[in-house]
Amino acid sequence: MEFTVLSGLGGIGFVLVGVVINAVYLRSGLPLPTSGKGLDATTDSYDGIADALKKPSVLVPLTWLCLTLFAAGLLSVLWRANADQGAWALVGFAGVLLQNATFTCVEALRFGMATAARHGRGSMAGLWGMSNVLFGFNQVFLAMALLGFTVAGVSGGLVPVWQAGLGYVSAALLLLSALAAPYNVEGGNRLGLAGLIGWLGWITWIVAYSVSLLLR
């Protein structure tokens, strides 16, 4: 199997597994960052779902693997054409790697909060605040991936006009939401809608780019 085909499958796999995991999280009652819940309500929720977190989280590492394969495939296609195109592709690849590292911390913090909610509620405030801000700041790395790979893809003729527009708009919305992260430390949702729309654009953009890789 050619690596570009594997990369295309990785991108689609990332979206499918990610959507399923998030749906299970929401159904189980996981308090997502910027949910607007107060600290007491958040602590009670984590106390009640500590065991339920484990099953969907088993699949989370697969999303990071799939996304890395997707990004590596894009980089291999885009970075050699010319210096500018290669530089933008590296920006996109760096964004993916940084988002994987950051979201590893976000995921681990969820287990930390579940443990704190059961055994030491006094630490919940700090863990919840850190999770909220880290989750918000992570959106800048999604914006980097969108911007870098979109500019490089346009230069290489791999990205159609509609997908380029989607990439740029989604990157702008995610960056805007990331700038508000410090104001969401207590679980607020300032510019949360912008982040949600940007995230939906991000996963749609990945599916479109994955199809392009599969059809090469």
Secondary structure, DSSP 8 states (H G I E B T S, - for coil): --HHHHHHHHHHHHHHHHHHHHHHHHHHT---TTS---HHHHHHHHHHHTTTTHHHHTTHHHHHHHHHHHHHHHHHHHTTS-HHHHHHHHHHHHHHHHHHHHHHHHHHHHHHHHHHHHH-GGGHHHHHHHHHHHHHHTHHHHHHHHHHHHHHHHHTT-S-HHHHHHHHHHHHHHHHHHHTGGGGTTS--TTHHHHHHHHHHHHHHHHHHHHHHHT-
